[in-house]
Amino acid sequence: MPIELHVWGPAFGLPSIDPQCLASIAMLKLSFPEGAWVLVADHDPSINPNNIFPALLDGSRWITGFQAIAGYIQKNHSLDGDLTELQHADGRAYSSLIECSAQPLLDLSLYVSYENYRQTTRPAWSAILPWHANYALPQNIRASVKARTAHLGLSALDIDKDDSQASTNERADSALPSEESVKPRSLLLPRKETIRSMLSGHQYTGRFKLDALMSAFFDPLSSLLSSKEYLLSSSHPTTLDCLATGYLALALSPRPPQPWLRNTLNTKYPSLRAYTTRMLHLVFDSVPINSADIRSLNALRDPEVVSRFRTEKGYSLPWSPSSSTISSSSSSSSSVLSALYTTHTLLLAALTSPFPTSTLLRPDPLILPPTHSTPSPPPQSWLFSRHLRQWMMLATGLAGWVGWVAMGQWGVQNGEKQVFGGVEAKSDAGRVGGGEDEAGAMLAALGREIRVQREAQVGGVGIGVGRMEEVVEL
């Protein structure tokens, strides 16, 4: 059974939109004969444990990432077998240089630059992704790339961000007096443009940084290549050539509206441009790859039909549907479930994780509920649990009102006026069956005593008032 290399789909006429996927394709093309491997354009990296592309499937074993794939292949099919120790050391050093220097350039050119992303990169992703992945995946990739390159200080390439910040600054400055209105007229003289002021402008500062980044990547490779056919050897390509081809191809093949990276490679480094063109003809198809053709090929089931399709299109790379696609009908149902799960994961991550550090490209595995069930609390009445405080206040008030009424009725005995709580009442309910109740007698006596005390107080007040009148008369 041939090994499978799963990569992101084709773009810009290249077999993949990712540089490490391109490098892995070149590695397998130079290492294995025809029929020993197949190339699968995929869109769901969650099929492998590390959730990244490129991913090599050998039987039931997954190997992900270019360096891991190169190390796995070189155990039996090494491209670097005849290199010296010094060449091996140079290969490791320049591999680190390419991955550290070339990736930021591609990020800035294809993702951070808004015009390039809107007119070139975003349509390329839309052509290789299914409908459900197009809602969140490209936006999440661009947000991650912008966060990864923020330390370079080249956010001015993102026109969206500059426009929004400029409008915010204009609204804030409109509320303040202008500098010209504060300065006296004698100081409002025209300023002369100097070389320093011109070079410190926003556009020149960004351009200088871009030139420094491109020089840090292109100059060492151009010096290493010199007049040789390949980077490390004059006779055959090596692993370093495969890695360099993956990044140089994405610097040369796309045609964005702001082609500063492509123009620099074409004009300042013609030897690298010729080397890149030569490697593209060696390891990739001679005709540009159409993403629509690859989508049609992935829908095929018969291997013979797939082979005829590749021949008709002129593709030399072993494009093939995944082995899980060319199987029984049960696999189709599993692929539908996988697509539904991928849709759920992407949309949920886009709604809940809008920050640049979102883990959308590496979704968490499906978490199943625990097998043991925890005892749930006993159900409570919704009306009682939600309005418990109101119920208690109502009961307390009702009990107080009933007690107040009862005391008022109890204090009326034998037709006498009794006062309890400031309420006077008159009733003859003190007798039951013609006999005088002991409680009624006690209450009647208490009432007479209270009446005597009130009459005494009223009399005292009258005496005091009379004495005051006598003093006034004197």
C-alpha positions in Angstrom: 0.0 0.0 0.0 1.5 3.4 -1.0 2.2 6.0 1.6 -0.1 9.1 1.6 1.1 12.7 1.9 -1.8 15.0 3.1 -1.3 18.7 2.3 -3.3 21.9 2.0 -4.9 22.2 -1.5 -3.3 23.8 -4.5 -3.1 27.6 -5.1 -1.3 30.0 -7.5 -0.6 27.1 -9.9 1.4 25.3 -7.2 0.5 22.0 -5.6 -0.2 23.6 -2.2 -0.7 27.0 -0.6 1.7 26.2 2.3 5.5 26.3 2.0 6.2 23.3 4.2 3.6 21.2 2.2 5.4 22.2 -1.0 8.8 21.2 0.5 7.4 17.8 1.6 6.0 17.2 -2.0 9.4 18.0 -3.5 11.0 15.7 -0.9 8.8 12.7 -1.8 9.0 13.4 -5.5 12.8 13.2 -5.4 12.9 10.2 -3.0 10.3 7.7 -4.1 9.5 6.2 -7.5 6.1 6.5 -9.1 3.5 4.3 -7.4 5.2 4.3 -4.0 3.3 7.3 -2.7 0.2 9.3 -3.4 -0.6 13.0 -2.9 -3.9 14.0 -1.1 -5.2 17.5 -1.1 -7.0 17.8 2.2 -8.6 20.5 4.3 -9.1 18.9 7.7 -5.8 18.6 9.7 -7.7 17.0 12.6 -7.3 13.6 10.8 -3.8 13.3 12.3 -2.9 13.5 16.0 -0.9 16.7 15.7 -3.6 18.6 13.7 -1.2 20.1 11.2 -0.2 19.7 7.6 1.9 18.3 5.9 1.1 14.9 7.3 2.6 11.6 6.1 0.5 8.4 6.6 2.5 5.2 6.4 0.2 2.3 7.3 -1.3 3.5 10.6 1.5 5.8 11.6 1.3 9.6 11.2 4.4 11.8 10.7 3.7 15.6 10.6 5.8 18.6 9.7 8.5 18.9 7.1 11.5 18.2 9.4 9.9 15.1 10.8 8.9 13.8 7.4 12.4 14.5 6.0 14.0 12.6 8.9 11.6 9.7 8.5 12.2 9.4 4.7 16.0 9.7 5.0 16.2 6.5 7.0 15.8 4.5 3.8 15.8 7.1 0.9 18.3 9.8 1.8 19.0 12.7 -0.5 22.0 13.7 1.7 23.9 10.5 1.8 27.0 11.7 -0.1 27.3 15.0 1.7 30.3 15.8 3.8 30.1 16.7 7.5 30.6 20.4 6.6 27.8 20.2 4.1 25.5 18.6 6.6 26.2 21.4 9.1 25.6 24.0 6.4 22.3 22.2 5.6 21.1 22.4 9.2 22.1 26.0 9.6 20.5 27.2 6.3 17.4 25.2 7.1 17.0 27.2 10.3 17.7 30.4 8.4 15.0 29.7 5.8 12.3 28.8 8.3 13.1 31.9 10.5 13.6 34.5 7.7 11.3 33.3 4.9 8.2 32.7 6.9 7.8 36.3 8.1 8.2 37.5 4.5 5.4 35.2 3.2 3.2 36.2 6.2 3.6 39.9 5.4 3.1 39.5 1.7 0.2 37.1 1.6 -1.7 37.8 4.9 -0.8 41.0 6.7 -1.0 43.1 3.6 -4.7 43.7 3.3 -4.8 44.3 -0.5 -2.8 41.2 -1.2 -4.9 39.1 1.2 -8.2 40.4 -0.2 -7.4 40.0 -3.9 -5.0 37.0 -3.9 -4.8 34.9 -0.7 -8.4 34.9 0.4 -9.7 33.8 -3.1 -7.1 31.0 -3.1 -8.3 29.7 0.2 -11.9 29.9 -0.9 -11.1 27.7 -3.9 -9.6 24.9 -1.9 -11.8 24.8 1.2 -15.4 23.4 1.5 -18.2 25.9 2.3 -18.3 25.2 6.0 -14.5 25.8 6.5 -14.6 29.1 4.5 -16.5 30.8 7.3 -13.8 30.8 9.8 -10.5 29.2 8.7 -9.0 31.9 6.5 -9.9 34.7 9.0 -8.4 32.7 11.8 -5.2 32.0 9.9 -4.8 35.7 9.1 -5.4 36.7 12.7 -2.7 34.2 13.8 -0.3 35.5 11.2 -0.8 39.1 12.2 -0.1 38.2 15.9 3.0 36.3 14.9 4.4 39.2 12.9 3.4 42.0 15.3 6.9 42.4 16.7 8.2 43.4 13.3 6.5 46.7 13.4 5.0 46.5 9.9 1.3 46.6 10.8 1.0 49.5 8.3 0.6 46.9 5.6 -2.8 46.2 7.1 -4.9 49.0 5.5 -8.0 48.0 7.5 -6.2 48.7 10.8 -4.7 52.0 9.6 -8.0 53.3 8.3 -9.8 52.5 11.5 -7.1 54.0 13.7 -6.9 57.1 11.5 -10.7 57.7 11.7 -10.5 57.3 15.5 -7.7 59.7 15.8 -9.4 62.2 13.5 -12.5 62.1 15.7 -10.4 62.6 18.8 -8.4 65.4 17.3 -11.5 67.2 16.1 -12.5 68.1 19.7 -9.1 69.8 20.3 -7.9 73.1 19.0 -5.6 72.8 16.0 -1.9 73.6 16.4 -2.1 76.5 13.9 -4.9 78.2 16.0 -2.7 78.1 19.1 0.6 79.3 17.5 1.0 83.0 16.8 1.0 84.0 13.1 4.6 85.0 13.2 5.7 81.3 13.8 3.4 79.8 11.1 6.2 79.7 8.5 6.4 77.0 5.8 8.7 74.2 6.7 11.3 72.9 4.2 11.4 69.2 3.4 14.8 67.7 4.3 16.2 64.3 3.5 15.8 63.2 7.1 12.2 64.3 7.3 11.4 62.6 4.0 13.1 59.3 5.0 11.4 59.3 8.4 8.0 59.1 6.8 5.7 56.3 7.4 6.0 54.7 4.0 9.8 54.9 3.9 10.2 53.4 7.4 8.2 50.4 6.4 10.0 49.9 3.2 13.4 50.0 4.9 12.3 47.3 7.3 11.0 45.2 4.4 14.3 45.6 2.5 16.2 44.5 5.6 14.1 41.4 6.0 14.4 40.4 2.3 18.1 41.0 2.4 18.4 38.7 5.5 16.8 35.9 3.5 17.9 36.3 -0.1 21.6 37.4 0.5 22.8 34.2 2.3 21.0 31.9 -0.2 22.4 33.8 -3.1 25.9 33.5 -1.7 25.5 29.8 -1.0 24.1 29.1 -4.4 26.8 31.1 -6.2 27.4 29.4 -9.6 26.3 25.9 -8.5 23.3 24.1 -9.8 21.9 23.4 -6.4 22.5 24.9 -2.9 24.8 22.3 -1.4 25.7 20.0 -4.3 26.5 20.5 -8.0 25.1 17.1 -9.0 21.7 16.6 -7.3 19.2 18.4 -5.1 19.2 17.8 -1.3 16.8 18.3 1.5 17.8 21.9 1.8 16.9 22.4 -1.9 13.4 21.0 -1.2 12.9 23.3 1.8 14.1 26.4 -0.1 11.9 25.6 -3.1 8.8 25.5 -0.9 9.4 29.1 0.3 10.9 30.6 -2.9 7.9 29.2 -4.9 5.4 31.2 -2.8 7.6 34.3 -3.2 7.7 34.0 -7.0 4.4 32.4 -8.2 1.7 34.5 -6.6 0.9 37.8 -8.4 -0.5 40.1 -5.7 -1.4 43.8 -6.3 1.5 44.8 -4.1 4.3 42.5 -5.5 7.2 43.9 -3.5 8.5 40.4 -2.6 8.2 39.0 -6.1 9.8 42.1 -7.7 12.7 42.0 -5.3 13.4 38.4 -6.2 13.1 39.0 -9.9 15.2 42.2 -10.1 17.9 41.9 -7.4 18.4 38.2 -7.3 18.2 36.8 -10.8 20.3 33.7 -9.9 17.8 32.7 -7.2 14.9 33.3 -9.6 16.5 31.0 -12.2 17.2 28.4 -9.5 13.6 28.6 -8.3 12.2 28.1 -11.8 14.5 25.2 -12.4 13.4 23.5 -9.2 9.7 24.0 -9.9 10.1 22.2 -13.3 12.0 19.4 -11.6 9.7 18.6 -8.7 6.3 19.9 -9.6 3.9 19.6 -12.6 4.9 21.3 -15.8 1.3 22.7 -16.2 -0.3 25.0 -13.6 -2.5 23.0 -11.2 -6.2 24.0 -11.1 -7.9 23.7 -7.7 -11.2 22.9 -9.4 -9.6 19.9 -11.1 -8.3 18.6 -7.7 -11.7 18.9 -6.2 -13.2 16.9 -9.0 -10.5 14.3 -8.6 -11.2 13.9 -4.9 -14.8 13.0 -5.7 -13.7 10.0 -7.8 -13.7 6.5 -6.4 -12.2 4.2 -9.1 -8.3 4.3 -9.1 -8.3 3.7 -12.9 -10.6 6.7 -13.4 -8.3 8.8 -11.2 -5.3 7.8 -13.3 -7.0 8.7 -16.6 -8.1 12.0 -15.1 -4.5 12.9 -14.2 -3.3 11.9 -17.6 -5.9 14.0 -19.4 -5.0 17.0 -17.3 -1.3 16.5 -17.7 -0.5 16.2 -14.0 2.6 14.2 -13.2 2.2 14.3 -9.4 0.4 11.3 -8.0 -2.8 13.1 -7.0 -5.3 10.8 -5.4 -8.3 10.8 -3.1 -7.7 9.7 0.4 -7.7 6.0 1.1 -10.7 6.5 3.4 -12.6 7.9 0.4 -11.9 5.0 -1.9 -13.7 2.4 0.3 -17.1 1.1 1.1 -20.2 3.1 1.6 -19.6 3.0 5.3 -16.7 5.4 4.9 -18.9 7.9 3.2 -21.2 8.1 6.3 -18.1 8.5 8.5 -16.9 11.3 6.2 -20.2 13.0 6.5 -20.0 12.8 10.3 -16.4 14.1 10.1 -17.6 17.1 8.0 -20.4 17.9 10.4 -18.0 17.7 13.4 -15.5 20.0 11.5 -18.3 22.4 10.7 -19.4 22.5 14.4 -15.8 23.0 15.6 -14.9 25.8 13.1 -18.1 27.8 13.7 -18.0 27.4 17.4 -14.4 28.4 17.6 -15.0 31.5 15.4 -17.9 32.6 17.6 -16.1 32.0 20.9 -12.5 32.7 20.1 -12.0 35.8 17.9 -8.6 36.6 19.3 -5.4 36.1 17.3 -4.4 33.3 19.6 -7.3 31.2 18.8 -6.6 27.4 18.5 -8.9 27.0 15.6 -6.3 25.2 13.5 -5.8 22.7 16.3 -9.3 21.9 17.6 -9.6 20.0 20.8 -10.6 16.3 20.5 -14.2 15.4 21.2 -14.7 15.2 25.0 -17.2 12.5 25.9 -19.3 12.8 29.1 -18.1 10.8 32.2 -19.4 7.3 32.5 -20.4 7.7 36.1 -23.3 10.0 36.9 -23.4 12.3 39.9 -26.6 12.5 42.0 -28.6 15.4 41.0 -30.3 17.6 43.7 -33.9 17.0 44.5 -36.2 19.0 42.3 -37.8 22.1 43.9 -40.9 24.0 43.1 -40.1 26.9 40.7 -42.6 29.2 42.4 -41.5 28.4 45.9 -37.7 28.5 45.3 -37.7 31.7 43.3 -40.2 33.7 45.6 -39.2 32.3 49.0 -38.5 35.7 50.5 -41.8 37.2 49.3 -43.7 34.2 50.7 -42.1 34.6 54.2 -42.8 38.4 54.3 -46.4 37.8 53.3 -46.9 35.1 56.0 -45.3 37.4 58.7 -47.5 40.3 57.8 -50.7 38.2 57.7 -49.9 36.8 61.2 -49.4 40.3 62.6 -52.7 41.5 61.1 -54.6 38.5 62.5 -53.1 39.1 66.0 -53.9 42.8 65.9 -57.6 42.1 65.1 -57.8 39.5 67.7 -56.4 41.7 70.4 -58.8 44.5 69.5 -61.9 42.2 69.8 -60.6 40.7 73.0 -60.3 44.1 74.7 -64.0 45.0 74.5 -65.9 43.8 77.6 -69.3 44.5 79.2 -70.2 47.5 77.1 -67.2 49.4 78.6 -64.9 51.4 76.3 -61.5 49.8 76.4 -58.3 51.0 74.7 -55.8 48.5 73.3 -53.3 49.8 70.8 -55.1 53.1 70.4 -58.4 51.6 69.3 -61.6 52.1 71.2 -64.6 49.7 70.9 -67.8 49.0 72.7 -69.4 45.6 73.0 -71.3 43.4 75.4 -69.5 40.2 74.4 -68.0 39.9 78.0 -70.8 37.6 79.2 -71.4 34.1 78.2 -74.7 32.4 79.3 -75.6 35.1 81.9 -72.5 34.4 84.1 -69.6 36.8 84.3 -66.3 35.4 83.0 -63.3 35.9 85.2 -61.2 37.2 82.3 -63.9 39.7 81.4 -64.0 40.9 85.0 -60.2 41.4 85.1 -60.3 43.3 81.8 -63.2 45.5 83.1 -61.2 46.4 86.2 -58.1 47.2 84.2 -60.2 49.5 82.0 -61.7 51.4 85.0 -58.2 51.9 86.4 -56.9 53.3 83.1 -59.9 55.7 82.9 -59.3 57.0 86.4 -55.6 57.6 85.5 -56.6 59.6 82.4 -59.1 61.7 84.3 -56.5 62.5 86.9 -54.0 63.6 84.2 -56.7 65.8 82.5 -57.5 67.4 85.9 -53.8 68.1 86.6 -53.4 69.8 83.3 -56.5 72.0 84.0 -55.1 73.1 87.4 -51.8 74.0 85.8 -53.4 76.1 83.2 -55.5 77.9 85.8 -52.4 78.8 87.8 -50.7 80.2 84.7 -53.7 82.5 84.1 -53.5 83.8 87.6 -49.8 84.7 87.1 -50.5 86.5 83.9 -53.2 88.6 85.6 -50.9 89.6 88.4 
